[in-house]
């Protein structure tokens, strides 16, 4: 087994529990890895402003990959080191399609989520959000009258357009329509969501860019994840680890498998594969 200098880890379904928190065992394992000089990099579909404080308060967490690889940030300076963004024109095309449906749409831009005013209420009263999704709407939203108008007027290129919950009856139709645009990359980090990035944007490309900045090769990089938006990250890493709760697709491409999220599988992976004895 090689000596890994960078450990990239997904958050939801991997390093974080169902309540979105980092377990004491997980923090202890990360602290031990940092003491051995390993660069520890949260690599997530989440936006910068929605990273859990239980991670960002740790002094050794410096670099983060956010929005499925659309942006890499240095937390010590707040500087964005790498980006792969949707053009504002492409974002408007997507929004033109999505506004035909009664669904919750949020935009990730410049490290912050943007939402149509009133949609936090509509999520429960009109869009049928399940209770288990409530945590994902506790973001510091910039609320605007119209997402489409906001993007057209500001011409800000989004990191991601996120559909955190799609009713089953609409899921296939929306994905089919969007998949016809080859300038988009569509992934799901859970069965009932859809995440829309620019084509070529993924966690693997962002890790490669960060590795070049830090002079850490892919052979010295390990990564762990559980779902579709982790695929390219695992394909990039010298050591790829699938969670016990990972999809079959992810388990097939990973070189190793650990226990499930509920069993602190990410902690076990650090102890078994990252820490030097």
Secondary structure as UniProt FT lines:
FT   STRAND          6..9
FT   TURN            13..15
FT   TURN            18..19
FT   HELIX           24..35
FT   TURN            36..37
FT   STRAND          39..43
FT   HELIX           48..50
FT   HELIX           53..56
FT   TURN            59..60
FT   STRAND          63..66
FT   HELIX           67..69
FT   STRAND          71..74
FT   TURN            75..78
FT   STRAND          79..83
FT   HELIX           88..98
FT   TURN            99..100
FT   STRAND          106..109
FT   TURN            110..111
FT   STRAND          112..116
FT   TURN            117..118
FT   HELIX           119..125
FT   HELIX           131..137
FT   STRAND          142..144
FT   HELIX           147..154
FT   STRAND          160..163
FT   HELIX           168..179
FT   TURN            182..183
FT   STRAND          184..187
FT   TURN            191..192
FT   STRAND          194..198
FT   TURN            199..200
FT   HELIX           203..214
FT   HELIX           218..220
FT   STRAND          221..225
FT   HELIX           228..230
FT   HELIX           231..236
FT   STRAND          239..242
FT   TURN            244..245
FT   HELIX           248..253
FT   STRAND          256..257
FT   HELIX           261..263
FT   HELIX           265..269
FT   HELIX           270..274
//
